[in-house]
Amino acid sequence: MPNIIIVYHSGYGHTKKVAEAVLGGATDAGASVRLMPVSELVDDAWAQLDAADAIVFGAPTYMGGPSADFKKFADASSKPWFAQKWKDKIAAGFTNSAHMNGDKFLTISYFVTLAMQHGMIWVGTGMMPSNTKAATRNDLNFVGGFTGLLTQSPADASPEEAPPPGDLETAKVFGARIAEVTARWIRARADVENGGHQPASESP
Ligand SMILES: Cc1cc2nc3c(=O)[nH]c(=O)nc-3n(C[C@H](O)[C@H](O)[C@H](O)COP(=O)(O)O)c2cc1C
């Protein structure tokens, strides 16, 4: 069973809702998933992260990038980085912000860079956007993220009101994808370690 940790920051609760939805989708898809808020890192948090098969990064977009609290966590991850302890783990990410665009992609780009510095394997949404004339706000992937999950919460909406149900459903589908890709990845790795897999070109 894939062991997935969602490490996230949420200043006002909206991004937390997204983290919970990603957890729901990944759990339903058969993974063991934990939420790890950066504001409440437990003593063995780093050991838990080192032992995970996949780490999902989540933060609100503040001033065109990940929130400072998330960045503090990312800077602290230089310790496992030294020993490349997260190398070859699956990575994915999501951000929530007030504008439909709001420079969210800079946050996702930062997550990709963080994952690459750690030698991780990045997984995007794998989802088509809802972008036709007939599309409505609660359709899957209406905000249109490919590299990472994008959700939107109007500036005056409480976490009870936003992100809207369609974005939370998109987060669930994304969580399921992360669980499935991670399961496939750890199965393939086990096959290789057990000598059960041969590249096609070397087959008789
Ligand atoms: C300091 C600060 C900076 C923000 N900068 C942006 C921004 O660059 N783009 C944007 O779309 N929204 C921005 N927002 C709005 C937040 O992204 C939005 O309120 C989000 O839902 C907050 O998520 P949270 O409740 O998880 O903290 C900003 C909010 C704060 C407090």
The ligand as an SDF file (V2000), in Angstrom:
LIG
                    3D

 31 33  0  0  0  0  0  0  0  0999 V2000
   -0.2520   37.7370    2.1500 C   0  0  0  0  0  0  0  0  0  0  0  0
   -1.2180   37.3040    1.0900 C   0  0  0  0  0  0  0  0  0  0  0  0
   -0.8330   37.3300   -0.2330 C   0  0  0  0  0  0  0  0  0  0  0  0
   -1.6960   36.8740   -1.2280 C   0  0  0  0  0  0  0  0  0  0  0  0
   -1.2750   36.8670   -2.5190 N   0  0  0  0  0  0  0  0  0  0  0  0
   -2.0730   36.3380   -3.4750 C   0  0  0  0  0  0  0  0  0  0  0  0
   -1.5980   36.1980   -4.8120 C   0  0  0  0  0  0  0  0  0  0  0  0
   -0.4630   36.4980   -5.1470 O   0  0  0  0  0  0  0  0  0  0  0  0
   -2.4680   35.6950   -5.7270 N   0  0  0  0  0  0  0  0  0  0  0  0
   -3.7410   35.3490   -5.4070 C   0  0  0  0  0  0  0  0  0  0  0  0
   -4.4820   34.9250   -6.2940 O   0  0  0  0  0  0  0  0  0  0  0  0
   -4.2020   35.4200   -4.1220 N   0  0  0  0  0  0  0  0  0  0  0  0
   -3.3880   35.8890   -3.1670 C   0  0  0  0  0  0  0  0  0  0  0  0
   -3.8190   35.9270   -1.8630 N   0  0  0  0  0  0  0  0  0  0  0  0
   -5.1170   35.3350   -1.5150 C   0  0  0  0  0  0  0  0  0  0  0  0
   -4.9560   33.9120   -0.9640 C   0  0  0  0  0  0  0  0  0  0  0  0
   -4.2190   33.1010   -1.8530 O   0  0  0  0  0  0  0  0  0  0  0  0
   -6.3200   33.2740   -0.7190 C   0  0  0  0  0  0  0  0  0  0  0  0
   -7.0030   34.0400    0.2420 O   0  0  0  0  0  0  0  0  0  0  0  0
   -6.2470   31.8380   -0.2920 C   0  0  0  0  0  0  0  0  0  0  0  0
   -7.5340   31.2660   -0.3480 O   0  0  0  0  0  0  0  0  0  0  0  0
   -5.6670   31.6780    1.1030 C   0  0  0  0  0  0  0  0  0  0  0  0
   -5.5210   30.3030    1.3910 O   0  0  0  0  0  0  0  0  0  0  0  0
   -5.4190   29.8040    2.8980 P   0  0  0  0  0  0  0  0  0  0  0  0
   -6.7540   30.0470    3.5390 O   0  0  0  0  0  0  0  0  0  0  0  0
   -5.0960   28.3710    2.8060 O   0  0  0  0  0  0  0  0  0  0  0  0
   -4.3260   30.6250    3.5440 O   0  0  0  0  0  0  0  0  0  0  0  0
   -2.9820   36.3900   -0.8760 C   0  0  0  0  0  0  0  0  0  0  0  0
   -3.3700   36.3900    0.4770 C   0  0  0  0  0  0  0  0  0  0  0  0
   -2.4980   36.8040    1.4510 C   0  0  0  0  0  0  0  0  0  0  0  0
   -2.9210   36.7580    2.8970 C   0  0  0  0  0  0  0  0  0  0  0  0
  1  2  1  0
  2  3  1  0
  2 30  2  0
  3  4  2  0
  4  5  1  0
  4 28  1  0
  5  6  2  0
  6  7  1  0
  6 13  1  0
  7  8  2  0
  7  9  1  0
  9 10  1  0
 10 11  2  0
 10 12  1  0
 12 13  2  0
 13 14  1  0
 14 15  1  0
 14 28  1  0
 15 16  1  0
 16 17  1  0
 16 18  1  0
 18 19  1  0
 18 20  1  0
 20 21  1  0
 20 22  1  0
 22 23  1  0
 23 24  1  0
 24 25  2  0
 24 26  1  0
 24 27  1  0
 28 29  2  0
 29 30  1  0
 30 31  1  0
M  END
$$$$
